[in-house]
Amino acid sequence: MDLVLHIGAHRTGSTMVAQSLAATIAAHPDCGVALWGPRRLRDIPGFQFAMQRLDQVIDPIDKTAAIGLDQLASLIARDVAKERDRGVRTLILSEENFIGGMRNNFLTGVFYPDVAHWLASFDSLLPMSPMRVALGVRDYGAVWTSAYHYLPQSGRDVPDIALARATLMDNKRGWPQVANAAREVWPDADLMMWQQEHLALSGAQICAQIMGISAEQIVIPNGNVNARKSTTARPTVFSSKERKGLSNRYNRHLRRMRSAGDCLWVGGDPE
């Protein structure tokens, strides 16, 4: 059985991708693919606190942590074995928090500061290495603004807007660092990436690549996905000039990542 990880990122259409995967599996129950979405994973006892139980070299912080992590890994291994025994050929784990949370980005002022630790921590729980890791990206200004506006709509505290802005304006860290962390943790896995800007036209192609089936079989849900009616103020996060600068940085990073030739890009070329 092959293991595939869909690791996000936040506000890049990852929920739409996950819901399309689920809809396709429901429409084609004999496709040999199973999906563990965020709710399935977060309901596993101890899953959401695994990272806090591991130090920077991915060793348990104490004996209690070691026992809990061993139990968690055994539980995941048991459930993965059940999927294999029922004939699943590809198991997809879809969880954008594998790379850390957007709120933490704002509070720390760093673009996914602990991504390598998050991914390595999760890898320590898996019974096998993934054969494919999937990651979507989005223009920096757009993804940051969307995340900042989404926090209050989802019932979370809104961080200081000046710090949120500084995360991107004062620090050049970006998607290349996130992709590099995934490569370092899973050097033998195929890394596939796409742009959120291409998702509307290339969603079926992207989902087909994740699942390993034909694009004709993909079912894309109708209507808005993970969208909420705004009930709070939507402040301007970046000026027009800043947005243009962030877009230039995004396109520059895209060119460099594509030129590296060490991952599969699905859904077209950057503008």
Secondary structure, 3 states (H helix, E strand, C coil): CEEEEECCCCCCCHHHHHHHHHHHHHHCCCCCEEEECHHHHHCCCCHHHCHHHECCCCCECCHHHHHHHHHHHHHHHHHHHHHHHCCCCEEEEECHHHHCCHHHHHHHCCCCCCHHHHHHHHHCCCCCCCCEEEEEECCHHHHHHHHHHHHHHCCCCCCCHHHHHHHHHCCCCCHHHHHHHHHHHCCCCEEEEEEHHHHHHHHHHHHHHHHCCCHHHCCCCCCCCCCCCCCCCCCCCCCHHHHHHHHHHHHHHHHHHHHHCCCEECCCCCC
